[in-house]
Amino acid sequence: MAIDDISSLSGKVAVVTGGSSGIGAASVRLIAAAGARVVVGYNRGADRAAALIGELPGAGHKAMYLPLEDTPQIRRVAAAVRDTYGRADILVNSAGFTRMVPHHDLEALGDDLINAVLTANVRGPFATIRAFVPLLRESGDGVIINISSGAAQSGTGSSIIYGASKAALNTMSMALARVLGPEIRVIVVAPGMVHTGFVPGRTEEMMAAAAMTTPLKRAIEAHDVAKAVMACITHLTHTTGSIVSVDAGRHL
């Protein structure tokens, strides 16, 4: 998929989980602009997904209900993609879940929240990859992009379990890269604090303060992360099992 022009994904089919908002929606826009047909996976964002489809250039885009906790539905979507398009070349696992819980308050991190975060951020991406691997393998040049977080390496983030879930996603991605090559590459994109509404309760002031602690002293927008996703798809063709940081240097 190496490209030199923006229309190079013509003929390709991409599936983006969590595609109706945030990093997912930004990735959908760039992938569609490059010529691919895009399946916008959504959970509660049916209206957002439909509106996004209406904005995209090109034709053949579809919104599909893709909840991470429902493995049978994930498999149904994979079957629908095969029936509709006959192929899938790109899978972006952008959907995720978290809640803000102070790290020192262990009692506030209840079992139900732990299960919900692990389901959305670990089991769900794995189930989605498992369902789409046959199509991606048939492509012969498939790529999976898993959206992680710098919290996986720093032990920070909205809660202890959120960082732990993204660390699990990183490890899982390395293992998958070993077993899915050479037909499929697996790359992690790990942003810092992104200027979106992903974390309930996170304020503009908190995000601005976090940006000022980085060497680049810049807020990270969803579009910045989406550009890294595109680079993984189109240019990092000899990269697999790696983590691409988009954190303005926060890890330093």
Sequence and secondary structure as in RCSB ss.txt:
>XXXX:A:sequence
MAIDDISSLSGKVAVVTGGSSGIGAASVRLIAAAGARVVVGYNRGADRAAALIGELPGAGHKAMYLPLEDTPQIR
RVAAAVRDTYGRADILVNSAGFTRMVPHHDLEALGDDLINAVLTANVRGPFATIRAFVPLLRESGDGVIINISSG
AAQSGTGSSIIYGASKAALNTMSMALARVLGPEIRVIVVAPGMVHTGFVPGRTEEMMAAAAMTTPLKRAIEAHDV
AKAVMACITHLTHTTGSIVSVDAGRHL
>XXXX:A:secstr
   SSTTTTTT EEEEETTTSHHHHHHHHHHHHTT EEEEEESS HHHHHHHHHH SSS  EEEE  TT HHHHH
HHHHHHHHHHS   EEEE         TT GGGS HHHHHHHHIIIIIHHHHHHHHHHHHHHHHSSEEEEEE  T
HHHHS SS HHHHHHHHHHHHHHHHHHHHHTTTEEEEEEEESSBSSS STT  HHHHHHHHHTSSS   B HHHH
HHHHHHHHHT TT  S EEEESTTTT 
